[in-house]
Amino acid sequence: MASVRILRSPHRTPLLLTTNQGLEDITAQEFEDAARAAGVSVAVSQATPDGMTSYTHVVAEASRDVVLELARSLRSIHHILSPEYTFDLPETDPMTAIRSVLSDHDVPGMADASSFRVSTLRRGDHEFTSVDVMRAAGAGLVDRYGTDVDLEDFDLEVRVDVRENRVRVSTQITDSALSKRQHRVFQPPAALSPNVAYALLRLPHLTDPPGLVVDPFCGSGTIPIEAARYWPDATIVGIDRSAEVVEGARRNVAAESLENRIHIRAGDALALPDQFQTPPDLVVTNPPFGKRLGAGLDLVSFYGKLLLAVHGALPAGGWFVVLVLKPGPFSGALQDVTAAGSVSFDVRHVRRVQVGGLHPRIFVMQKGG
């Protein structure tokens, strides 16, 4: 019989939080901030635990209900998983061991579920497959609860993850991703996920809330909406050159009841200095990838013009955060305009993230004095 270690107690709660690859540390810091504000002690806050990209592991010294409420308030995450117990696999007949442990131990939520499914993340060199794990675990849960398996329309998802010879059993708390929180009346192709937009806003680590935040390629309004939620006293402006996109973004802003906080208007991102009497404290944007930029566009030239425009709009000490798919042309443009003495940006941070199967870079820059 495998030795089972229970991970949760009445006053100590572990969670696994999923996010985009490259944003795991932001999730860890966001959870720490939320816990601190609630007076909850955090025992563990670990990005990419055991090398698991897109995951953050936290343990808080509080009841499950309290910690789940904190986790549900986070804006950088997709899903919440509740780890329940772990055990080691024997070298012989490991699938029988998985079935036996699952049939002998409670999984929270299973008693009330009318259907369930098992999913797994398997890492290591094994003679068995992920499908074998799911079948063995599912059989164990059917043995214990008699509940139907439904791979599509399920009440509860049980995670049985295997790393080398260690098995962790968890339940997925969230039915739908918390990152799908915005009301998308207007949905253009490849719209930025709200949790990535939130991460862009956190990365400058501003000591004081900004007065004016501008997104010169606002698209569906994702960044302005996240900015309005993050800084409730800031003025938020979104700009786009497409009349159709401007109208769509306004509809999305209205769906969030933020039309009094966010101003969406038509304009040219490359003529930014002419559009503001009061300079923005922060420019955050996701320039369009691919078709919207036009076939054959010289990206170095485009990014150079954008850098000049943002530099001209910002005051000394102002911040520019930009998500770019092609970091090479962007870095080349930055080098060109800096060498020419046209701009003075200090690059504070660059990171690679995964967004919709692509791997763009986030550049965080501050205008020099």
Helices and strands as residue ranges (DSSP letters): E 4-6, E 13-18, H 24-38, E 42-47, G 49-51, E 55-60, H 64-72, E 80-88, H 94-104, G 110-112, E 115-119, E 122-123, H 130-145, E 148-149, E 156-163, E 166-172, H 194-202, E 212-215, H 222-230, E 235-240, H 243-255, E 262-266, G 269-275, E 282-285, G 290-293, H 299-313, E 319-324, H 327-339, E 345-352, E 361-367
